[in-house]
Amino acid sequence: MESDSSCIDLTHLNEEELPMKFDESLKLSDKEDAGADDYSDIISLRLLDLTDVDDFMEWFTDDNVSKFCSCDSFVSKEDAMRYIADVVIPHPWFRAICLNGKPIGSISVSPFQGSDRCRGELGYELSSKYWGRGIATMAVKMVAAAIFVEWPHLERLEAVVAVDNPGSQRVLEKAGFIKEGVLRKYYLLNGKPKDVFMFSLLSTDTQVAYFM
């Protein structure tokens, strides 16, 4: 379950942006988000480093995840370590989604530059074995609670999701994002153009204050 914007677009990186300082744990207690399970494990966000490479590869080589992701899966541990070192660690805002301390996915916000710097692009991936438990929804809410504080210039957080990915659409809707419309043939996935929904959350939306 993931937003299709989760793969990093280096053209959106702004080296002047400061990394987010937010690192907090929350407990899942919403039965709707938790699904059928009585689910109360601890979810946290933290920086990801090279020692997490094995966990990192677990969701990046997950076929259920990669079918909605526009970037290539890693074929070797060395490639994954290089990606973490060159892209993840220097990224302005990239966090591992952890369950009881174990990374099971990732979530990022990529800033835009110039006249577009008022908005950022949200992306996330979660190992498919943890889908349907409200974990991705909780992670998105945690980001929304922090990013507008850490980046006070940010007015809009947006995400694009393939029209045939209803699970990720539900994640964003539960997190208070507004579905704005369809962007037709927005990007190529496995060489084929994909239609996506555009979602957004504004710093002035009332649900943002609720998350905080």
C-alpha positions as CSV (number, residue, x, y, z in Angstrom):
1,M,0.0,0.0,0.0
2,E,1.7,3.2,-1.1
3,S,1.5,6.5,-2.7
4,D,3.0,6.4,-6.2
5,S,5.0,9.5,-5.5
6,S,7.0,7.6,-2.9
7,C,10.0,7.0,-5.2
8,I,12.3,10.0,-4.9
9,D,12.4,12.6,-7.7
10,L,15.8,14.2,-7.3
11,T,14.6,17.3,-9.3
12,H,12.5,18.2,-6.3
13,L,15.3,18.2,-3.7
14,N,16.2,21.5,-2.1
15,E,19.6,21.4,-0.3
16,E,18.7,24.5,1.7
17,E,15.8,22.7,3.4
18,L,16.6,21.5,6.9
19,P,15.8,17.9,7.8
20,M,12.8,17.4,10.0
21,K,13.5,17.0,13.7
22,F,10.3,15.2,14.5
23,D,10.7,11.7,16.1
24,E,7.7,10.5,18.0
25,S,5.8,7.2,18.8
26,L,2.1,6.9,18.7
27,K,-0.2,4.1,19.6
28,L,-2.9,2.8,17.2
29,S,-6.3,2.8,19.0
30,D,-8.7,3.6,16.2
31,K,-10.6,0.4,15.5
32,E,-11.6,1.7,12.0
33,D,-7.9,2.2,11.1
34,A,-6.9,-1.0,12.8
35,G,-9.3,-3.2,10.8
36,A,-10.5,-6.4,12.3
37,D,-7.5,-6.8,14.6
38,D,-7.3,-5.4,18.1
39,Y,-4.1,-3.7,17.1
40,S,-2.2,-1.6,19.6
41,D,1.5,-1.9,18.6
42,I,3.8,1.1,18.7
43,I,4.4,2.9,15.4
44,S,7.3,5.4,15.1
45,L,9.2,7.3,12.5
46,R,13.0,7.6,12.5
47,L,15.9,8.2,10.3
48,L,17.0,5.3,8.2
49,D,20.7,4.3,7.9
50,L,22.9,1.7,6.3
51,T,22.3,-0.8,9.0
52,D,18.7,-1.0,8.0
53,V,19.5,-2.2,4.5
54,D,18.0,-5.7,5.0
55,D,14.7,-4.3,6.2
56,F,14.8,-1.7,3.5
57,M,15.1,-4.3,0.8
58,E,12.2,-6.3,2.2
59,W,9.6,-3.6,1.1
60,F,11.6,-2.4,-2.0
61,T,11.6,-5.9,-3.4
62,D,8.0,-6.6,-2.5
63,D,6.1,-7.2,-5.8
64,N,2.9,-6.0,-4.2
65,V,4.6,-2.7,-3.5
66,S,6.7,-2.3,-6.7
67,K,3.7,-2.8,-9.0
68,F,2.5,0.7,-7.9
69,C,5.9,2.3,-7.7
70,S,7.6,4.1,-10.6
71,C,11.2,3.4,-9.6
72,D,13.0,0.1,-10.1
73,S,13.4,-2.5,-7.4
74,F,16.9,-3.3,-6.1
75,V,18.5,-6.5,-7.3
76,S,21.4,-6.5,-4.9
77,K,22.2,-5.4,-1.3
78,E,25.0,-3.3,-2.7
79,D,22.6,-1.3,-4.9
80,A,20.3,-0.8,-1.9
81,M,23.1,0.5,0.3
82,R,24.3,2.8,-2.4
83,Y,20.7,4.2,-2.7
84,I,20.5,4.7,1.0
85,A,23.8,6.5,1.1
86,D,23.3,8.7,-2.0
87,V,19.6,9.4,-1.8
88,V,17.9,8.5,1.5
89,I,20.4,9.9,4.0
90,P,20.9,13.3,2.3
91,H,17.2,13.7,1.5
92,P,15.6,16.7,3.2
93,W,12.9,14.5,4.8
94,F,12.9,10.8,4.7
95,R,11.9,8.5,7.5
96,A,11.5,4.8,8.2
97,I,8.1,3.6,9.4
98,C,8.9,1.3,12.3
99,L,6.8,-1.2,14.2
100,N,8.2,-1.8,17.6
101,G,11.5,-0.4,16.3
102,K,11.7,-2.5,13.2
103,P,11.6,-0.6,9.8
104,I,8.7,-2.0,7.8
105,G,8.3,0.9,5.3
106,S,9.3,4.4,4.5
107,I,7.7,7.8,4.2
108,S,9.1,11.0,2.7
109,V,8.3,14.6,1.8
110,S,10.1,16.0,-1.3
111,P,10.2,19.8,-1.4
112,F,9.6,21.9,-4.5
113,Q,11.7,24.9,-5.4
114,G,11.3,28.5,-6.5
115,S,7.7,29.7,-6.9
116,D,6.5,26.1,-6.1
117,R,8.3,25.9,-2.7
118,C,4.9,26.4,-0.9
119,R,4.1,22.7,-1.6
120,G,5.7,19.3,-1.0
121,E,5.1,15.9,-2.3
122,L,4.3,13.0,0.1
123,G,5.3,9.5,-0.7
124,Y,5.3,6.2,1.2
125,E,5.8,2.5,1.0
126,L,4.8,-0.3,3.4
127,S,5.7,-3.9,3.2
128,S,2.5,-5.7,2.0
129,K,2.4,-8.1,5.0
130,Y,1.4,-5.0,7.2
131,W,-1.3,-3.7,4.9
132,G,-4.8,-3.2,6.3
133,R,-3.7,-2.5,9.9
134,G,-3.9,1.3,9.8
135,I,-0.1,1.7,10.0
136,A,0.2,3.7,6.8
137,T,-2.6,6.0,7.9
138,M,-1.0,6.6,11.2
139,A,2.4,7.4,9.6
140,V,0.7,9.9,7.2
141,K,-1.0,11.6,10.2
142,M,2.3,11.8,12.0
143,V,3.9,13.5,9.1
144,A,1.0,16.0,8.8
145,A,1.4,16.8,12.5
146,A,5.0,17.7,12.0
147,I,5.8,18.9,8.5
148,F,3.9,22.2,8.5
149,V,5.7,23.1,11.8
150,E,9.2,22.0,10.6
151,W,8.7,23.7,7.3
152,P,6.7,26.9,8.1
153,H,6.8,28.0,4.4
154,L,4.9,24.9,3.4
155,E,1.2,25.5,2.5
156,R,0.3,22.3,0.7
157,L,1.2,18.7,1.1
158,E,0.2,16.6,-2.0
159,A,0.3,13.0,-3.1
160,V,-0.6,11.2,-6.3
161,V,-2.0,7.6,-6.2
162,A,-2.8,5.3,-9.2
163,V,-6.6,5.1,-9.8
164,D,-6.3,1.3,-9.5
165,N,-4.8,1.5,-6.0
166,P,-7.8,1.9,-3.8
167,G,-5.9,0.9,-0.6
168,S,-3.6,3.9,-0.8
169,Q,-6.5,6.1,-1.7
170,R,-8.2,5.1,1.6
171,V,-5.0,5.8,3.5
172,L,-5.0,9.4,2.4
173,E,-8.7,9.9,2.8
174,K,-8.5,8.6,6.4
175,A,-5.6,11.0,7.0
176,G,-7.8,13.9,6.0
177,F,-6.5,14.5,2.5
178,I,-8.9,15.8,-0.2
179,K,-9.2,14.0,-3.5
180,E,-8.9,16.8,-6.1
181,G,-9.3,15.0,-9.3
182,V,-7.7,12.7,-12.0
183,L,-4.4,13.5,-13.7
184,R,-4.6,11.5,-16.9
185,K,-1.5,9.5,-18.1
186,Y,0.5,11.3,-15.5
187,Y,3.6,9.1,-15.4
188,L,4.9,5.8,-16.9
189,L,4.9,2.6,-15.0
190,N,6.6,-0.4,-16.6
191,G,6.5,1.6,-19.8
192,K,2.7,2.3,-19.7
193,P,1.1,5.6,-18.9
194,K,-0.9,5.7,-15.6
195,D,-3.9,7.8,-14.6
196,V,-3.6,9.0,-11.0
197,F,-5.7,10.8,-8.4
198,M,-4.3,14.0,-6.9
199,F,-4.7,14.4,-3.1
200,S,-3.8,17.4,-1.0
201,L,-3.7,18.6,2.6
202,L,-3.3,22.3,3.4
203,S,-1.7,23.9,6.4
204,T,-5.0,25.7,7.0
205,D,-7.2,22.5,7.0
206,T,-8.8,22.0,10.4
207,Q,-7.7,18.3,10.6
208,V,-4.1,19.4,10.7
209,A,-4.6,21.1,14.1
210,Y,-6.3,17.9,15.2
211,F,-3.3,15.8,14.3
212,M,-1.1,18.1,16.4
